[in-house]
Amino acid sequence: MKYDLFQLIGYLGAFLFILSYYLLNIGKLTAQRPVYQLMNIFGALFLIINALNLSDMPTLLVNGVWFMIGLFSLMNMLNSKK
């Protein structure tokens, strides 16, 4: 099976989502840690890149919203530490 760069980026995004959710559920991460938000931000970004390549608008929409939520949460965390 041959993979192109966009597929690999998409798989990396999916892996980051799954890993962050797994680590959250086993108690290794909390949603209040920047690393959790970063994993979700980059996971969404990678899936957005893949969705753009495929012209997959529903996936683009969901991951665009997911990206914005993660970015908003991370910014709030960083601002509250000041």
Contact map, one row per residue, 1 for C-alpha under 8 A:
1110000000000000000000000000000000000000000000000000000000000000000000000000000000
1111000000000000000000000000000000000000000000000000000000000000000000000000000000
1111101100000000000000000000000000000000000000000000000000000000000000000000000000
0111111100000000000000000000000000000000000000000000000000000000000000000000000000
0011111110000000000000000000000000000000000000000000000000000000000000000000000000
0001111111000000000000000000000000000000000000001100100000000000000000000000000000
0011111111100000000000000000000000000000000000000100000000000000000000000000000000
0011111111110000000000000000000000000000000000000000000000000000000000000000000000
0000111111111000000000000000000000000000000001101100000000000000000000000000000000
0000011111111100000000000000000000000000000001101100000000000000000000000000000000
0000001111111110000000000000000000000000000000100000000000000000000000000000000000
0000000111111111000000000000000000000000001001000000000000000000000000000000000000
0000000011111111100000000000000000000000011111100000000000000000000000000000000000
0000000001111111110000000000000000000000001000100000000000000000000000000000000000
0000000000111111111000000000000000000000001000000000000000000000000000000000000000
0000000000011111111100000000000000000011011000000000000000000000000000000000000000
0000000000001111111110000000000000000011001100000000000000000000000000000000000000
0000000000000111111111000000000000000000000000000000000000000000000000000000000000
0000000000000011111111100000000000000000000000000000000000000000000000000000000000
0000000000000001111111110000100000010011000000000000000000000000000000000000000000
0000000000000000111111111000000000000000000000000000000000000000000000000000000000
0000000000000000011111111100000000000000000000000000000000000000000000000000000000
0000000000000000001111111111100000000000000000000000000000000000000000000000000000
0000000000000000000111111111111000010000000000000000000000000000000000000000000000
0000000000000000000011111111100000000000000000000000000000000000000000000000000000
0000000000000000000001111111100000000000000000000000000000000000000000000000000000
0000000000000000000000111111110000000000000000000000000000000000000000000000000000
0000000000000000000000111111110000000000000000000000000000000000000000000000000000
0000000000000000000100111111111010010000000000000000000000000000000000000000000000
0000000000000000000000010011111110010000000000000000000000000000000000000000000000
0000000000000000000000010000111111011000000000000000000000000000000000000000000000
0000000000000000000000000000011111011000000000000000000000000000000000000000100000
0000000000000000000000000000111111111000000000000000000000000000000000000000000000
0000000000000000000000000000001111111100000000000000000000000000000000000100100000
0000000000000000000000000000000011111110000000000000000000000000000000000000000000
0000000000000000000100010000111111111111000000000000000000000000000000000000000000
0000000000000000000000000000001111111111100000000000000000000000000001101100000000
0000000000000000000000000000000001111111110000000000000000000000000001000100000000
0000000000000001100100000000000000111111111000000000000000000000000000000000000000
0000000000000001100100000000000000011111111100000000000000000000011001000000000000
0000000000000000000000000000000000001111111110000000000000000000011101100000000000
0000000000001001000000000000000000000111111111000000000000000000001000000000000000
0000000000011111100000000000000000000011111111100000000000000000000000000000000000
0000000000001000100000000000000000000001111111110000000000000011011000000000000000
0000000000001000000000000000000000000000111111111000000000000011001000000000000000
0000000011011000000000000000000000000000011111111100000000000000000000000000000000
0000000011101100000000000000000000000000001111111110000000110010000000000000000000
0000000000000000000000000000000000000000000111111111000000110011000000000000000000
0000010011000000000000000000000000000000000011111111100000000000000000000000000000
0000011011000000000000000000000000000000000001111111110000000000000000000000000000
0000000000000000000000000000000000000000000000111111111110110000000000000000000000
0000000000000000000000000000000000000000000000011111111110010000000000000000000000
0000010000000000000000000000000000000000000000001111111100000000000000000000000000
0000000000000000000000000000000000000000000000000111111100000000000000000000000000
0000000000000000000000000000000000000000000000000011111110000000000000000000000000
0000000000000000000000000000000000000000000000000011111111110000000000000000000000
0000000000000000000000000000000000000000000000000011001111111000000000000000000000
0000000000000000000000000000000000000000000000000000000111111100000000000000000000
0000000000000000000000000000000000000000000000110010000111111110000000000000000000
0000000000000000000000000000000000000000000000110011000111111111000000000000000000
0000000000000000000000000000000000000000000000000000000011111111100000000000000000
0000000000000000000000000000000000000000000000000000000001111111110000000000000000
0000000000000000000000000000000000000000000110110000000000111111111000000000000000
0000000000000000000000000000000000000000000110010000000000011111111100000000000000
0000000000000000000000000000000000000000000000000000000000001111111110000000000000
0000000000000000000000000000000000000001100100000000000000000111111111000000000000
0000000000000000000000000000000000000001110110000000000000000011111111100000000000
0000000000000000000000000000000000000000100000000000000000000001111111110000000000
0000000000000000000000000000000000000000000000000000000000000000111111111000000000
0000000000000000000000000000000000001101100000000000000000000000011111111100000000
0000000000000000000000000000000000001000100000000000000000000000001111111110000000
0000000000000000000000000000000000000000000000000000000000000000000111111111000000
0000000000000000000000000000000000001000000000000000000000000000000011111111100000
0000000000000000000000000000000001001100000000000000000000000000000001111111110000
0000000000000000000000000000000000000000000000000000000000000000000000111111111000
0000000000000000000000000000000000000000000000000000000000000000000000011111111100
0000000000000000000000000000000101000000000000000000000000000000000000001111111110
0000000000000000000000000000000000000000000000000000000000000000000000000111111111
0000000000000000000000000000000000000000000000000000000000000000000000000011111111
0000000000000000000000000000000000000000000000000000000000000000000000000001111111
0000000000000000000000000000000000000000000000000000000000000000000000000000111111
0000000000000000000000000000000000000000000000000000000000000000000000000000011111
